[in-house]
Amino acid sequence: ANQARNWQAVCCYFAMAMTKVGRGFQSRVDKLNAFVGKSAVGRYFKLDARNSCFTRELRAGTATFLTMAYILAVNASILTDSGGPCTVADCTPTCSDSSVAASLCQGRSANGTLLSLV
């Protein structure tokens, strides 16, 4: 029973210590977000106007980068395993040949904006 009480005291102390660490960490994050939000970078990207913060954008950028890095690596592996040739030479003649009309190398984006090769 005494050993269980000691274990309970240790767990309680650990929980209180982690709560204190969490509050200290959160206050530092809040200070960082406030500092960056008021800086030239924060004003340029309109973090406050868009109801965002530096750390949220940092997490989003990191997630996007890691996702794209994964996709590039895996997509190359999938194309290699498919057995079909995939070279740049297969893709470029249509849009790089000067005798091809530019209208053949145009498309529309999801919102309807005309896209063309320059």
PyMOL commands that set and color helices and strands:
alter all, ss='L'
color gray80, all
select helices_A, chain A and resi 2-38+40-44+54-82+88-91+93-96+102-105
alter helices_A, ss='H'
color red, helices_A
select strands_A, chain A and resi 106-108+114-116
alter strands_A, ss='S'
color yellow, strands_A
deselect
rebuild
show_as cartoon
